[in-house]
């Protein structure tokens, strides 16, 4: 049991990031599906889902993953950096979704488009989550020397 506790302490940040990444992914996929079923085009449903997911990710990452205590101007810079990094991975996410769902989907998986849409979204989210962790760790929530 002590060995397990040591492993958790050693990899806490990654474990908590993956947990909240899963929560964020569920928010992203649920909002995408809701707006897709309401008839929104893929790019728009994905953009709305991205906003919901990024807000979820910012608050969970700031508090529970990276333990940021910044305030005032430093917190605003942190938020702007977070959004800027997420815009980069959003472009990748949009490209994967439009290509996977709108271009490949009808040709390959027209009988179950919702299942295909969610499979493409999950694959995109895994890639985006990895890139977002790197950006957050190295640039956004990095511990600054005092």
C-alpha positions as CSV (number, residue, x, y, z in Angstrom):
1,X,0.0,0.0,0.0
2,X,2.9,2.4,0.8
3,X,4.3,1.7,-2.7
4,X,1.0,2.7,-4.2
5,X,0.9,5.9,-2.3
6,X,4.5,6.7,-3.4
7,X,3.6,6.1,-7.0
8,X,0.5,8.4,-6.6
9,X,2.6,11.1,-5.1
10,X,5.2,10.8,-7.8
11,X,2.7,10.9,-10.7
12,X,-0.1,12.9,-9.0
13,X,-0.1,15.7,-11.5
14,X,-0.4,13.4,-14.5
15,X,-3.0,11.2,-12.8
16,X,-5.2,14.2,-11.8
17,X,-4.7,15.7,-15.3
18,X,-5.9,12.5,-16.9
19,X,-8.9,12.3,-14.6
20,X,-10.0,15.9,-15.3
21,X,-9.1,15.4,-18.9
22,X,-11.6,12.6,-18.9
23,X,-14.2,14.9,-17.3
24,X,-13.4,17.6,-19.9
25,X,-13.7,15.0,-22.7
26,X,-17.1,13.9,-21.5
27,X,-18.3,17.5,-21.4
28,X,-16.8,18.0,-24.9
29,X,-18.4,14.9,-26.4
30,X,-21.8,15.5,-24.7
31,X,-22.1,19.1,-25.9
32,X,-21.0,18.1,-29.4
33,X,-23.6,15.4,-29.6
34,X,-26.4,17.7,-28.3
35,X,-25.7,20.4,-30.9
36,X,-25.1,17.9,-33.7
37,X,-28.5,16.3,-33.0
38,X,-30.0,19.8,-33.0
39,X,-28.8,20.0,-36.6
40,X,-25.7,22.2,-36.2
41,X,-23.0,21.6,-38.8
42,X,-20.0,19.6,-37.4
43,X,-17.7,22.7,-37.3
44,X,-20.3,24.7,-35.3
45,X,-21.3,21.9,-32.9
46,X,-17.5,21.2,-32.3
47,X,-16.8,24.9,-31.7
48,X,-19.6,25.2,-29.1
49,X,-18.4,22.0,-27.4
50,X,-14.8,23.4,-27.4
51,X,-15.9,26.5,-25.5
52,X,-17.7,24.3,-22.8
53,X,-14.7,22.0,-22.6
54,X,-12.1,24.8,-22.4
55,X,-13.9,26.5,-19.5
56,X,-14.1,23.2,-17.7
57,X,-10.4,22.5,-18.3
58,X,-9.2,25.9,-17.3
59,X,-10.8,25.9,-13.9
60,X,-10.0,22.2,-13.1
61,X,-6.4,22.5,-14.4
62,X,-5.7,25.8,-12.6
63,X,-6.9,24.6,-9.3
64,X,-6.5,20.9,-9.0
65,X,-3.9,19.9,-11.6
66,X,-1.3,22.7,-11.5
67,X,-2.3,24.3,-8.2
68,X,-1.9,27.8,-9.5
69,X,-2.3,30.6,-6.9
70,X,-1.7,33.5,-9.2
71,X,-4.1,36.5,-9.0
72,X,-4.7,39.9,-10.7
73,X,-2.6,40.5,-13.8
74,X,-0.7,37.2,-13.5
75,X,-4.0,35.3,-13.4
76,X,-5.3,37.2,-16.5
77,X,-2.0,36.4,-18.3
78,X,-2.4,32.8,-17.3
79,X,-6.0,32.7,-18.7
80,X,-5.0,34.4,-21.9
81,X,-2.1,32.0,-22.4
82,X,-4.4,29.0,-21.7
83,X,-6.9,30.2,-24.3
84,X,-4.2,30.9,-26.8
85,X,-2.7,27.4,-26.5
86,X,-6.2,25.9,-26.7
87,X,-6.9,27.8,-29.9
88,X,-4.0,26.1,-31.5
89,X,-5.2,22.6,-30.5
90,X,-8.8,23.7,-31.4
91,X,-7.6,24.2,-35.0
92,X,-6.3,20.7,-35.1
93,X,-9.5,19.4,-33.4
94,X,-11.7,21.1,-36.0
95,X,-9.6,19.8,-38.9
96,X,-9.8,16.2,-37.5
97,X,-13.6,16.5,-37.0
98,X,-14.5,18.0,-40.3
99,X,-12.2,15.6,-42.2
100,X,-13.2,12.6,-40.2
101,X,-17.0,13.3,-39.8
102,X,-17.9,15.3,-42.9
103,X,-15.5,13.9,-45.5
104,X,-14.7,10.3,-44.5
105,X,-17.8,9.6,-42.4
106,X,-20.5,9.6,-45.1
107,X,-18.3,7.4,-47.4
108,X,-17.4,4.9,-44.7
109,X,-20.0,4.9,-41.9
110,X,-23.3,6.3,-43.0
111,X,-25.4,3.7,-41.2
112,X,-24.3,4.9,-37.7
113,X,-23.1,8.5,-38.0
114,X,-23.4,9.2,-34.3
115,X,-21.2,6.4,-33.3
116,X,-18.6,7.4,-35.9
117,X,-18.8,11.1,-34.9
118,X,-18.1,10.1,-31.3
119,X,-15.2,7.8,-32.3
120,X,-13.6,10.6,-34.3
121,X,-14.1,13.0,-31.4
122,X,-12.6,10.6,-28.9
123,X,-9.5,10.1,-31.1
124,X,-9.2,13.9,-31.6
125,X,-9.6,14.5,-27.8
126,X,-6.8,12.1,-26.9
127,X,-4.4,13.8,-29.2
128,X,-5.5,17.3,-28.1
129,X,-5.3,16.3,-24.4
130,X,-1.6,15.2,-24.8
131,X,-0.7,18.5,-26.6
132,X,-2.6,20.6,-24.0
133,X,-0.8,19.0,-21.1
134,X,2.5,19.8,-22.7
135,X,1.5,23.4,-23.3
136,X,0.1,23.8,-19.8
137,X,3.0,22.2,-18.1
138,X,5.7,24.0,-20.1
139,X,4.2,27.4,-20.8
140,X,1.0,28.3,-18.9
141,X,1.1,26.9,-15.3
142,X,4.8,26.5,-15.0
143,X,6.2,27.1,-11.6
144,X,8.2,30.3,-11.7
145,X,11.3,30.8,-9.6
146,X,10.9,33.3,-6.9
